[in-house]
């Protein structure tokens, strides 16, 4: 009979995945010109695709962030 991992290990794994995703989103925001501090702060709060679309149409990154949030 196989035993399942302890709940705290499962929680840590999910939290680690959330951190990885948050960092990836922040990196995407930085790549399109959002200042690093704003990218880290808003990574979980905005859809970076929408910001990227606005930037691609000529909107400054910080203005795009204000529009989306």
PDB file of N, CA, C, O and CB in Angstrom:
ATOM      1  N   UNK A   1       0.845  -1.175   0.000  1.00  0.00           N
ATOM      2  CA  UNK A   1       0.000   0.000   0.000  1.00  0.00           C
ATOM      3  C   UNK A   1       0.893   1.242   0.000  1.00  0.00           C
ATOM      4  O   UNK A   1       1.751   1.398   0.869  1.00  0.00           O
ATOM      5  CB  UNK A   1      -0.963  -0.004   1.223  1.00  0.00           C
ATOM      6  N   UNK A   2       0.684   2.123  -0.982  1.00  0.00           N
ATOM      7  CA  UNK A   2       1.494   3.331  -1.091  1.00  0.00           C
ATOM      8  C   UNK A   2       0.923   4.408  -0.177  1.00  0.00           C
ATOM      9  O   UNK A   2      -0.291   4.577  -0.060  1.00  0.00           O
ATOM     10  CB  UNK A   2       1.549   3.829  -2.558  1.00  0.00           C
ATOM     11  N   UNK A   3       1.818   5.116   0.453  1.00  0.00           N
ATOM     12  CA  UNK A   3       1.359   6.205   1.316  1.00  0.00           C
ATOM     13  C   UNK A   3       1.486   7.521   0.572  1.00  0.00           C
ATOM     14  O   UNK A   3       2.386   7.696  -0.250  1.00  0.00           O
ATOM     15  CB  UNK A   3       2.162   6.247   2.641  1.00  0.00           C
ATOM     16  N   UNK A   4       0.595   8.431   0.858  1.00  0.00           N
ATOM     17  CA  UNK A   4       0.648   9.739   0.214  1.00  0.00           C
ATOM     18  C   UNK A   4       1.613  10.635   0.989  1.00  0.00           C
ATOM     19  O   UNK A   4       1.853  10.426   2.178  1.00  0.00           O
ATOM     20  CB  UNK A   4      -0.770  10.383   0.136  1.00  0.00           C
ATOM     21  N   UNK A   5       2.171  11.654   0.283  1.00  0.00           N
ATOM     22  CA  UNK A   5       3.103  12.551   0.968  1.00  0.00           C
ATOM     23  C   UNK A   5       2.389  13.342   2.058  1.00  0.00           C
ATOM     24  O   UNK A   5       1.182  13.565   1.972  1.00  0.00           O
ATOM     25  CB  UNK A   5       3.764  13.510  -0.035  1.00  0.00           C
ATOM     26  N   UNK A   6       3.115  13.759   3.067  1.00  0.00           N
ATOM     27  CA  UNK A   6       2.501  14.565   4.131  1.00  0.00           C
ATOM     28  C   UNK A   6       1.879  15.834   3.553  1.00  0.00           C
ATOM     29  O   UNK A   6       2.360  16.373   2.556  1.00  0.00           O
ATOM     30  CB  UNK A   6       3.548  14.931   5.209  1.00  0.00           C
ATOM     31  N   UNK A   7       0.821  16.297   4.177  1.00  0.00           N
ATOM     32  CA  UNK A   7       0.116  17.481   3.681  1.00  0.00           C
ATOM     33  C   UNK A   7       1.015  18.705   3.611  1.00  0.00           C
ATOM     34  O   UNK A   7       0.878  19.510   2.689  1.00  0.00           O
ATOM     35  CB  UNK A   7      -1.074  17.779   4.560  1.00  0.00           C
ATOM     36  N   UNK A   8       1.933  18.868   4.566  1.00  0.00           N
ATOM     37  CA  UNK A   8       2.801  20.050   4.528  1.00  0.00           C
ATOM     38  C   UNK A   8       3.743  19.996   3.333  1.00  0.00           C
ATOM     39  O   UNK A   8       4.102  21.044   2.797  1.00  0.00           O
ATOM     40  CB  UNK A   8       3.610  20.167   5.828  1.00  0.00           C
ATOM     41  N   UNK A   9       4.150  18.814   2.903  1.00  0.00           N
ATOM     42  CA  UNK A   9       5.000  18.681   1.713  1.00  0.00           C
ATOM     43  C   UNK A   9       4.210  19.059   0.468  1.00  0.00           C
ATOM     44  O   UNK A   9       4.720  19.744  -0.419  1.00  0.00           O
ATOM     45  CB  UNK A   9       5.549  17.237   1.583  1.00  0.00           C
ATOM     46  N   UNK A  10       2.955  18.605   0.410  1.00  0.00           N
ATOM     47  CA  UNK A  10       2.093  18.943  -0.722  1.00  0.00           C
ATOM     48  C   UNK A  10       1.851  20.446  -0.768  1.00  0.00           C
ATOM     49  O   UNK A  10       1.876  21.040  -1.845  1.00  0.00           O
ATOM     50  CB  UNK A  10       0.753  18.187  -0.633  1.00  0.00           C
ATOM     51  N   UNK A  11       1.620  21.064   0.376  1.00  0.00           N
ATOM     52  CA  UNK A  11       1.410  22.508   0.450  1.00  0.00           C
ATOM     53  C   UNK A  11       2.660  23.252  -0.008  1.00  0.00           C
ATOM     54  O   UNK A  11       2.563  24.212  -0.773  1.00  0.00           O
ATOM     55  CB  UNK A  11       1.034  22.929   1.882  1.00  0.00           C
ATOM     56  N   UNK A  12       3.825  22.820   0.449  1.00  0.00           N
ATOM     57  CA  UNK A  12       5.081  23.457   0.049  1.00  0.00           C
ATOM     58  C   UNK A  12       5.289  23.354  -1.456  1.00  0.00           C
ATOM     59  O   UNK A  12       5.765  24.299  -2.086  1.00  0.00           O
ATOM     60  CB  UNK A  12       6.265  22.822   0.788  1.00  0.00           C
ATOM     61  N   UNK A  13       4.937  22.216  -2.030  1.00  0.00           N
ATOM     62  CA  UNK A  13       5.092  22.021  -3.465  1.00  0.00           C
ATOM     63  C   UNK A  13       4.193  22.975  -4.241  1.00  0.00           C
ATOM     64  O   UNK A  13       4.625  23.567  -5.230  1.00  0.00           O
ATOM     65  CB  UNK A  13       4.779  20.573  -3.844  1.00  0.00           C
ATOM     66  N   UNK A  14       2.950  23.128  -3.802  1.00  0.00           N
ATOM     67  CA  UNK A  14       2.034  24.063  -4.460  1.00  0.00           C
ATOM     68  C   UNK A  14       2.521  25.498  -4.317  1.00  0.00           C
ATOM     69  O   UNK A  14       2.445  26.289  -5.258  1.00  0.00           O
ATOM     70  CB  UNK A  14       0.623  23.928  -3.879  1.00  0.00           C
ATOM     71  N   UNK A  15       3.016  25.821  -3.142  1.00  0.00           N
ATOM     72  CA  UNK A  15       3.524  27.177  -2.917  1.00  0.00           C
ATOM     73  C   UNK A  15       4.740  27.436  -3.794  1.00  0.00           C
ATOM     74  O   UNK A  15       4.880  28.525  -4.348  1.00  0.00           O
ATOM     75  CB  UNK A  15       3.881  27.388  -1.431  1.00  0.00           C
ATOM     76  N   UNK A  16       5.623  26.449  -3.926  1.00  0.00           N
ATOM     77  CA  UNK A  16       6.787  26.587  -4.797  1.00  0.00           C
ATOM     78  C   UNK A  16       6.356  26.814  -6.242  1.00  0.00           C
ATOM     79  O   UNK A  16       6.940  27.643  -6.939  1.00  0.00           O
ATOM     80  CB  UNK A  16       7.682  25.343  -4.698  1.00  0.00           C
ATOM     81  N   UNK A  17       5.352  26.094  -6.691  1.00  0.00           N
ATOM     82  CA  UNK A  17       4.850  26.275  -8.053  1.00  0.00           C
ATOM     83  C   UNK A  17       4.263  27.665  -8.235  1.00  0.00           C
ATOM     84  O   UNK A  17       4.449  28.284  -9.283  1.00  0.00           O
ATOM     85  CB  UNK A  17       3.798  25.214  -8.384  1.00  0.00           C
ATOM     86  N   UNK A  18       3.561  28.158  -7.234  1.00  0.00           N
ATOM     87  CA  UNK A  18       2.996  29.506  -7.318  1.00  0.00           C
ATOM     88  C   UNK A  18       4.098  30.553  -7.416  1.00  0.00           C
ATOM     89  O   UNK A  18       3.966  31.526  -8.158  1.00  0.00           O
ATOM     90  CB  UNK A  18       2.106  29.792  -6.103  1.00  0.00           C
ATOM     91  N   UNK A  19       5.176  30.360  -6.680  1.00  0.00           N
ATOM     92  CA  UNK A  19       6.309  31.287  -6.727  1.00  0.00           C
ATOM     93  C   UNK A  19       6.939  31.270  -8.110  1.00  0.00           C
ATOM     94  O   UNK A  19       7.266  32.322  -8.658  1.00  0.00           O
ATOM     95  CB  UNK A  19       7.361  30.927  -5.653  1.00  0.00           C
ATOM     96  N   UNK A  20       7.110  30.094  -8.671  1.00  0.00           N
ATOM     97  CA  UNK A  20       7.703  29.971 -10.005  1.00  0.00           C
ATOM     98  C   UNK A  20       6.835  30.682 -11.041  1.00  0.00           C
ATOM     99  O   UNK A  20       7.349  31.406 -11.894  1.00  0.00           O
ATOM    100  CB  UNK A  20       7.884  28.483 -10.386  1.00  0.00           C
ATOM    101  N   UNK A  21       5.536  30.480 -10.969  1.00  0.00           N
ATOM    102  CA  UNK A  21       4.616  31.122 -11.914  1.00  0.00           C
ATOM    103  C   UNK A  21       4.640  32.632 -11.731  1.00  0.00           C
ATOM    104  O   UNK A  21       4.676  33.371 -12.715  1.00  0.00           O
ATOM    105  CB  UNK A  21       3.180  30.585 -11.731  1.00  0.00           C
ATOM    106  N   UNK A  22       4.620  33.100 -10.489  1.00  0.00           N
ATOM    107  CA  UNK A  22       4.657  34.540 -10.215  1.00  0.00           C
ATOM    108  C   UNK A  22       5.929  35.165 -10.784  1.00  0.00           C
ATOM    109  O   UNK A  22       5.880  36.232 -11.396  1.00  0.00           O
ATOM    110  CB  UNK A  22       4.567  34.805  -8.698  1.00  0.00           C
ATOM    111  N   UNK A  23       7.059  34.506 -10.583  1.00  0.00           N
ATOM    112  CA  UNK A  23       8.327  35.026 -11.098  1.00  0.00           C
ATOM    113  C   UNK A  23       8.323  35.056 -12.624  1.00  0.00           C
ATOM    114  O   UNK A  23       8.837  35.995 -13.232  1.00  0.00           O
ATOM    115  CB  UNK A  23       9.502  34.177 -10.589  1.00  0.00           C
ATOM    116  N   UNK A  24       7.742  34.025 -13.240  1.00  0.00           N
ATOM    117  CA  UNK A  24       7.673  33.986 -14.701  1.00  0.00           C
ATOM    118  C   UNK A  24       6.812  35.131 -15.222  1.00  0.00           C
ATOM    119  O   UNK A  24       7.182  35.799 -16.188  1.00  0.00           O
ATOM    120  CB  UNK A  24       7.112  32.631 -15.184  1.00  0.00           C
ATOM    121  N   UNK A  25       5.657  35.361 -14.580  1.00  0.00           N
ATOM    122  CA  UNK A  25       4.787  36.464 -15.001  1.00  0.00           C
ATOM    123  C   UNK A  25       5.489  37.811 -14.843  1.00  0.00           C
ATOM    124  O   UNK A  25       5.391  38.675 -15.713  1.00  0.00           O
ATOM    125  CB  UNK A  25       3.480  36.455 -14.192  1.00  0.00           C
ATOM    126  N   UNK A  26       6.192  37.982 -13.736  1.00  0.00           N
ATOM    127  CA  UNK A  26       6.926  39.233 -13.514  1.00  0.00           C
ATOM    128  C   UNK A  26       7.986  39.420 -14.606  1.00  0.00           C
ATOM    129  O   UNK A  26       8.194  40.532 -15.090  1.00  0.00           O
ATOM    130  CB  UNK A  26       7.590  39.240 -12.105  1.00  0.00           C
ATOM    131  N   UNK A  27       8.644  38.341 -14.984  1.00  0.00           N
ATOM    132  CA  UNK A  27       9.645  38.416 -16.057  1.00  0.00           C
ATOM    133  C   UNK A  27       8.995  38.832 -17.377  1.00  0.00           C
ATOM    134  O   UNK A  27       9.568  39.632 -18.118  1.00  0.00           O
ATOM    135  CB  UNK A  27      10.362  37.059 -16.224  1.00  0.00           C
ATOM    136  N   UNK A  28       7.827  38.310 -17.677  1.00  0.00           N
ATOM    137  CA  UNK A  28       7.128  38.695 -18.906  1.00  0.00           C
ATOM    138  C   UNK A  28       6.795  40.185 -18.881  1.00  0.00           C
ATOM    139  O   UNK A  28       6.935  40.873 -19.891  1.00  0.00           O
ATOM    140  CB  UNK A  28       5.839  37.860 -19.086  1.00  0.00           C
ATOM    141  N   UNK A  29       6.361  40.672 -17.743  1.00  0.00           N
ATOM    142  CA  UNK A  29       6.062  42.097 -17.622  1.00  0.00           C
ATOM    143  C   UNK A  29       7.329  42.943 -17.792  1.00  0.00           C
ATOM    144  O   UNK A  29       7.305  43.974 -18.463  1.00  0.00           O
ATOM    145  CB  UNK A  29       5.407  42.389 -16.262  1.00  0.00           C
ATOM    146  N   UNK A  30       8.418  42.510 -17.190  1.00  0.00           N
ATOM    147  CA  UNK A  30       9.691  43.249 -17.345  1.00  0.00           C
ATOM    148  C   UNK A  30      10.133  43.262 -18.807  1.00  0.00           C
ATOM    149  O   UNK A  30      10.620  44.280 -19.299  1.00  0.00           O
ATOM    150  CB  UNK A  30      10.803  42.618 -16.460  1.00  0.00           C
ATOM    151  N   UNK A  31       9.968  42.144 -19.496  1.00  0.00           N
ATOM    152  CA  UNK A  31      10.387  42.051 -20.898  1.00  0.00           C
ATOM    153  C   UNK A  31       9.666  43.048 -21.780  1.00  0.00           C
ATOM    154  O   UNK A  31      10.224  43.510 -22.775  1.00  0.00           O
ATOM    155  CB  UNK A  31      10.153  40.655 -21.423  1.00  0.00           C
ATOM    156  N   UNK A  32       8.417  43.391 -21.429  1.00  0.00           N
ATOM    157  CA  UNK A  32       7.680  44.351 -22.248  1.00  0.00           C
ATOM    158  C   UNK A  32       7.843  45.780 -21.736  1.00  0.00           C
ATOM    159  O   UNK A  32       7.195  46.698 -22.239  1.00  0.00           O
ATOM    160  CB  UNK A  32       6.206  43.982 -22.285  1.00  0.00           C
ATOM    161  N   UNK A  33       8.703  45.969 -20.740  1.00  0.00           N
ATOM    162  CA  UNK A  33       9.052  47.316 -20.321  1.00  0.00           C
ATOM    163  C   UNK A  33       8.467  47.804 -19.009  1.00  0.00           C
ATOM    164  O   UNK A  33       8.693  48.953 -18.627  1.00  0.00           O
ATOM    165  CB  UNK A  33       8.655  48.227 -21.351  1.00  0.00           C
ATOM    166  N   UNK A  34       7.727  46.967 -18.314  1.00  0.00           N
ATOM    167  CA  UNK A  34       7.194  47.365 -17.008  1.00  0.00           C
ATOM    168  C   UNK A  34       8.359  47.416 -16.022  1.00  0.00           C
ATOM    169  O   UNK A  34       9.145  46.470 -15.960  1.00  0.00           O
ATOM    170  CB  UNK A  34       6.072  46.370 -16.512  1.00  0.00           C
ATOM    171  N   UNK A  35       8.490  48.491 -15.254  1.00  0.00           N
ATOM    172  CA  UNK A  35       9.583  48.583 -14.279  1.00  0.00           C
ATOM    173  C   UNK A  35       9.584  47.368 -13.340  1.00  0.00           C
ATOM    174  O   UNK A  35       8.521  46.884 -12.953  1.00  0.00           O
ATOM    175  CB  UNK A  35       9.463  49.890 -13.460  1.00  0.00           C
ATOM    176  N   UNK A  36      10.767  46.879 -12.975  1.00  0.00           N
ATOM    177  CA  UNK A  36      10.872  45.667 -12.153  1.00  0.00           C
ATOM    178  C   UNK A  36      10.024  45.671 -10.879  1.00  0.00           C
ATOM    179  O   UNK A  36       9.392  44.666 -10.553  1.00  0.00           O
ATOM    180  CB  UNK A  36      12.293  45.460 -11.777  1.00  0.00           C
ATOM    181  N   UNK A  37      10.007  46.782 -10.167  1.00  0.00           N
ATOM    182  CA  UNK A  37       9.226  46.826  -8.923  1.00  0.00           C
ATOM    183  C   UNK A  37       7.733  46.652  -9.205  1.00  0.00           C
ATOM    184  O   UNK A  37       7.037  45.948  -8.473  1.00  0.00           O
ATOM    185  CB  UNK A  37       9.470  48.154  -8.181  1.00  0.00           C
ATOM    186  N   UNK A  38       7.246  47.295 -10.265  1.00  0.00           N
ATOM    187  CA  UNK A  38       5.834  47.159 -10.629  1.00  0.00           C
ATOM    188  C   UNK A  38       5.541  45.755 -11.146  1.00  0.00           C
ATOM    189  O   UNK A  38       4.487  45.188 -10.856  1.00  0.00           O
ATOM    190  CB  UNK A  38       5.446  48.205 -11.688  1.00  0.00           C
ATOM    191  N   UNK A  39       6.467  45.202 -11.905  1.00  0.00           N
ATOM    192  CA  UNK A  39       6.273  43.849 -12.433  1.00  0.00           C
ATOM    193  C   UNK A  39       6.123  42.848 -11.299  1.00  0.00           C
ATOM    194  O   UNK A  39       5.248  41.983 -11.341  1.00  0.00           O
ATOM    195  CB  UNK A  39       7.446  43.448 -13.341  1.00  0.00           C
ATOM    196  N   UNK A  40       6.962  42.961 -10.303  1.00  0.00           N
ATOM    197  CA  UNK A  40       6.886  42.037  -9.161  1.00  0.00           C
ATOM    198  C   UNK A  40       5.604  42.249  -8.369  1.00  0.00           C
ATOM    199  O   UNK A  40       4.992  41.284  -7.912  1.00  0.00           O
ATOM    200  CB  UNK A  40       8.103  42.217  -8.240  1.00  0.00           C
ATOM    201  N   UNK A  41       5.197  43.487  -8.203  1.00  0.00           N
ATOM    202  CA  UNK A  41       4.010  43.801  -7.410  1.00  0.00           C
ATOM    203  C   UNK A  41       2.718  43.345  -8.082  1.00  0.00           C
ATOM    204  O   UNK A  41       1.804  42.864  -7.412  1.00  0.00           O
ATOM    205  CB  UNK A  41       3.947  45.288  -7.148  1.00  0.00           C
ATOM    206  N   UNK A  42       2.640  43.496  -9.404  1.00  0.00           N
ATOM    207  CA  UNK A  42       1.390  43.233 -10.104  1.00  0.00           C
ATOM    208  C   UNK A  42       1.357  41.913 -10.863  1.00  0.00           C
ATOM    209  O   UNK A  42       0.381  41.637 -11.560  1.00  0.00           O
ATOM    210  CB  UNK A  42       1.120  44.337 -11.047  1.00  0.00           C
ATOM    211  N   UNK A  43       2.388  41.098 -10.748  1.00  0.00           N
ATOM    212  CA  UNK A  43       2.468  39.847 -11.518  1.00  0.00           C
ATOM    213  C   UNK A  43       1.255  38.952 -11.332  1.00  0.00           C
ATOM    214  O   UNK A  43       0.818  38.308 -12.286  1.00  0.00           O
ATOM    215  CB  UNK A  43       3.705  39.084 -11.129  1.00  0.00           C
ATOM    216  N   UNK A  44       0.708  38.896 -10.141  1.00  0.00           N
ATOM    217  CA  UNK A  44      -0.453  38.044  -9.873  1.00  0.00           C
ATOM    218  C   UNK A  44      -1.783  38.776 -10.036  1.00  0.00           C
ATOM    219  O   UNK A  44      -2.846  38.175  -9.883  1.00  0.00           O
ATOM    220  CB  UNK A  44      -0.359  37.482  -8.477  1.00  0.00           C
ATOM    221  N   UNK A  45      -1.726  40.055 -10.340  1.00  0.00           N
ATOM    222  CA  UNK A  45      -2.949  40.854 -10.338  1.00  0.00           C
ATOM    223  C   UNK A  45      -3.439  41.285 -11.714  1.00  0.00           C
ATOM    224  O   UNK A  45      -4.580  41.726 -11.854  1.00  0.00           O
ATOM    225  CB  UNK A  45      -2.738  42.056  -9.514  1.00  0.00           C
ATOM    226  N   UNK A  46      -2.591  41.161 -12.728  1.00  0.00           N
ATOM    227  CA  UNK A  46      -2.964  41.616 -14.064  1.00  0.00           C
ATOM    228  C   UNK A  46      -2.690  40.515 -15.081  1.00  0.00           C
ATOM    229  O   UNK A  46      -1.907  39.597 -14.840  1.00  0.00           O
ATOM    230  CB  UNK A  46      -2.196  42.904 -14.440  1.00  0.00           C
ATOM    231  N   UNK A  47      -3.358  40.636 -16.225  1.00  0.00           N
ATOM    232  CA  UNK A  47      -3.112  39.728 -17.338  1.00  0.00           C
ATOM    233  C   UNK A  47      -2.006  40.342 -18.192  1.00  0.00           C
ATOM    234  O   UNK A  47      -2.226  41.337 -18.883  1.00  0.00           O
ATOM    235  CB  UNK A  47      -4.420  39.474 -18.181  1.00  0.00           C
ATOM    236  N   UNK A  48      -0.828  39.749 -18.141  1.00  0.00           N
ATOM    237  CA  UNK A  48       0.306  40.348 -18.857  1.00  0.00           C
ATOM    238  C   UNK A  48       0.084  40.341 -20.361  1.00  0.00           C
ATOM    239  O   UNK A  48       0.664  41.165 -21.067  1.00  0.00           O
ATOM    240  CB  UNK A  48       1.597  39.606 -18.523  1.00  0.00           C
ATOM    241  N   UNK A  49      -0.742  39.432 -20.871  1.00  0.00           N
ATOM    242  CA  UNK A  49      -1.026  39.406 -22.306  1.00  0.00           C
ATOM    243  C   UNK A  49      -1.720  40.701 -22.745  1.00  0.00           C
ATOM    244  O   UNK A  49      -1.412  41.251 -23.802  1.00  0.00           O
ATOM    245  CB  UNK A  49      -1.902  38.183 -22.659  1.00  0.00           C
ATOM    246  N   UNK A  50      -2.647  41.173 -21.932  1.00  0.00           N
ATOM    247  CA  UNK A  50      -3.362  42.402 -22.252  1.00  0.00           C
ATOM    248  C   UNK A  50      -2.408  43.589 -22.260  1.00  0.00           C
ATOM    249  O   UNK A  50      -2.491  44.455 -23.131  1.00  0.00           O
ATOM    250  CB  UNK A  50      -4.500  42.639 -21.251  1.00  0.00           C
ATOM    251  N   UNK A  51      -1.514  43.626 -21.297  1.00  0.00           N
ATOM    252  CA  UNK A  51      -0.521  44.707 -21.257  1.00  0.00           C
ATOM    253  C   UNK A  51       0.386  44.620 -22.478  1.00  0.00           C
ATOM    254  O   UNK A  51       0.687  45.638 -23.101  1.00  0.00           O
ATOM    255  CB  UNK A  51       0.319  44.641 -19.953  1.00  0.00           C
ATOM    256  N   UNK A  52       0.816  43.425 -22.817  1.00  0.00           N
ATOM    257  CA  UNK A  52       1.684  43.242 -23.992  1.00  0.00           C
ATOM    258  C   UNK A  52       0.984  43.713 -25.264  1.00  0.00           C
ATOM    259  O   UNK A  52       1.611  44.325 -26.128  1.00  0.00           O
ATOM    260  CB  UNK A  52       2.097  41.761 -24.135  1.00  0.00           C
ATOM    261  N   UNK A  53      -0.318  43.429 -25.382  1.00  0.00           N
ATOM    262  CA  UNK A  53      -1.073  43.884 -26.556  1.00  0.00           C
ATOM    263  C   UNK A  53      -1.105  45.404 -26.631  1.00  0.00           C
ATOM    264  O   UNK A  53      -0.914  45.979 -27.703  1.00  0.00           O
ATOM    265  CB  UNK A  53      -2.504  43.330 -26.523  1.00  0.00           C
ATOM    266  N   UNK A  54      -1.346  46.056 -25.502  1.00  0.00           N
ATOM    267  CA  UNK A  54      -1.365  47.517 -25.479  1.00  0.00           C
ATOM    268  C   UNK A  54       0.006  48.093 -25.840  1.00  0.00           C
ATOM    269  O   UNK A  54       0.100  49.050 -26.608  1.00  0.00           O
ATOM    270  CB  UNK A  54      -1.800  48.022 -24.096  1.00  0.00           C
ATOM    271  N   UNK A  55       1.056  47.510 -25.288  1.00  0.00           N
ATOM    272  CA  UNK A  55       2.418  47.976 -25.576  1.00  0.00           C
ATOM    273  C   UNK A  55       2.731  47.786 -27.058  1.00  0.00           C
ATOM    274  O   UNK A  55       3.342  48.656 -27.680  1.00  0.00           O
ATOM    275  CB  UNK A  55       3.457  47.218 -24.702  1.00  0.00           C
ATOM    276  N   UNK A  56       2.319  46.662 -27.621  1.00  0.00           N
ATOM    277  CA  UNK A  56       2.558  46.396 -29.051  1.00  0.00           C
ATOM    278  C   UNK A  56       1.851  47.421 -29.940  1.00  0.00           C
ATOM    279  O   UNK A  56       2.271  47.662 -31.072  1.00  0.00           O
ATOM    280  CB  UNK A  56       2.084  44.979 -29.415  1.00  0.00           C
ATOM    281  N   UNK A  57       0.782  48.018 -29.423  1.00  0.00           N
ATOM    282  CA  UNK A  57       0.044  49.037 -30.173  1.00  0.00           C
ATOM    283  C   UNK A  57       0.574  50.446 -29.916  1.00  0.00           C
ATOM    284  O   UNK A  57       0.021  51.425 -30.416  1.00  0.00           O
ATOM    285  CB  UNK A  57      -1.430  48.976 -29.818  1.00  0.00           C
ATOM    286  N   UNK A  58       1.658  50.541 -29.127  1.00  0.00           N
ATOM    287  CA  UNK A  58       2.289  51.829 -28.914  1.00  0.00           C
ATOM    288  C   UNK A  58       2.043  52.460 -27.563  1.00  0.00           C
ATOM    289  O   UNK A  58       2.529  53.563 -27.312  1.00  0.00           O
ATOM    290  CB  UNK A  58       1.845  52.745 -29.940  1.00  0.00           C
ATOM    291  N   UNK A  59       1.316  51.813 -26.696  1.00  0.00           N
ATOM    292  CA  UNK A  59       1.048  52.355 -25.365  1.00  0.00           C
ATOM    293  C   UNK A  59       2.291  52.179 -24.485  1.00  0.00           C
ATOM    294  O   UNK A  59       2.879  51.098 -24.472  1.00  0.00           O
ATOM    295  CB  UNK A  59      -0.190  51.657 -24.721  1.00  0.00           C
ATOM    296  N   UNK A  60       2.696  53.205 -23.759  1.00  0.00           N
ATOM    297  CA  UNK A  60       3.822  53.042 -22.834  1.00  0.00           C
ATOM    298  C   UNK A  60       3.494  51.983 -21.773  1.00  0.00           C
ATOM    299  O   UNK A  60       2.359  51.914 -21.301  1.00  0.00           O
ATOM    300  CB  UNK A  60       4.170  54.395 -22.155  1.00  0.00           C
ATOM    301  N   UNK A  61       4.467  51.170 -21.401  1.00  0.00           N
ATOM    302  CA  UNK A  61       4.218  50.070 -20.457  1.00  0.00           C
ATOM    303  C   UNK A  61       3.571  50.492 -19.139  1.00  0.00           C
ATOM    304  O   UNK A  61       2.667  49.811 -18.655  1.00  0.00           O
ATOM    305  CB  UNK A  61       5.502  49.382 -20.156  1.00  0.00           C
ATOM    306  N   UNK A  62       4.016  51.598 -18.554  1.00  0.00           N
ATOM    307  CA  UNK A  62       3.432  52.004 -17.271  1.00  0.00           C
ATOM    308  C   UNK A  62       1.984  52.456 -17.440  1.00  0.00           C
ATOM    309  O   UNK A  62       1.159  52.223 -16.557  1.00  0.00           O
ATOM    310  CB  UNK A  62       4.261  53.129 -16.639  1.00  0.00           C
ATOM    311  N   UNK A  63       1.671  53.088 -18.546  1.00  0.00           N
ATOM    312  CA  UNK A  63       0.286  53.474 -18.815  1.00  0.00           C
ATOM    313  C   UNK A  63      -0.572  52.231 -19.067  1.00  0.00           C
ATOM    314  O   UNK A  63      -1.706  52.152 -18.595  1.00  0.00           O
ATOM    315  CB  UNK A  63       0.215  54.434 -20.029  1.00  0.00           C
ATOM    316  N   UNK A  64      -0.037  51.273 -19.802  1.00  0.00           N
ATOM    317  CA  UNK A  64      -0.760  50.027 -20.049  1.00  0.00           C
ATOM    318  C   UNK A  64      -1.076  49.322 -18.727  1.00  0.00           C
ATOM    319  O   UNK A  64      -2.167  48.780 -18.553  1.00  0.00           O
ATOM    320  CB  UNK A  64       0.060  49.097 -20.972  1.00  0.00           C
ATOM    321  N   UNK A  65      -0.127  49.333 -17.808  1.00  0.00           N
ATOM    322  CA  UNK A  65      -0.346  48.719 -16.502  1.00  0.00           C
ATOM    323  C   UNK A  65      -1.474  49.437 -15.757  1.00  0.00           C
ATOM    324  O   UNK A  65      -2.326  48.794 -15.144  1.00  0.00           O
ATOM    325  CB  UNK A  65       0.951  48.746 -15.667  1.00  0.00           C
ATOM    326  N   UNK A  66      -1.475  50.765 -15.813  1.00  0.00           N
ATOM    327  CA  UNK A  66      -2.543  51.530 -15.145  1.00  0.00           C
ATOM    328  C   UNK A  66      -3.902  51.229 -15.765  1.00  0.00           C
ATOM    329  O   UNK A  66      -4.899  51.110 -15.052  1.00  0.00           O
ATOM    330  CB  UNK A  66      -2.255  53.043 -15.224  1.00  0.00           C
ATOM    331  N   UNK A  67      -3.947  51.107 -17.076  1.00  0.00           N
ATOM    332  CA  UNK A  67      -5.206  50.824 -17.755  1.00  0.00           C
ATOM    333  C   UNK A  67      -5.745  49.455 -17.349  1.00  0.00           C
ATOM    334  O   UNK A  67      -6.938  49.306 -17.085  1.00  0.00           O
ATOM    335  CB  UNK A  67      -5.022  50.892 -19.276  1.00  0.00           C
ATOM    336  N   UNK A  68      -4.887  48.483 -17.300  1.00  0.00           N
ATOM    337  CA  UNK A  68      -5.313  47.103 -17.039  1.00  0.00           C
ATOM    338  C   UNK A  68      -5.683  46.876 -15.587  1.00  0.00           C
ATOM    339  O   UNK A  68      -6.593  46.101 -15.293  1.00  0.00           O
ATOM    340  CB  UNK A  68      -4.221  46.138 -17.434  1.00  0.00           C
ATOM    341  N   UNK A  69      -4.998  47.535 -14.687  1.00  0.00           N
ATOM    342  CA  UNK A  69      -5.320  47.275 -13.279  1.00  0.00           C
ATOM    343  C   UNK A  69      -6.485  48.095 -12.867  1.00  0.00           C
ATOM    344  O   UNK A  69      -6.915  48.022 -11.716  1.00  0.00           O
ATOM    345  CB  UNK A  69      -4.138  47.562 -12.372  1.00  0.00           C
TER     346      UNK A  69
END
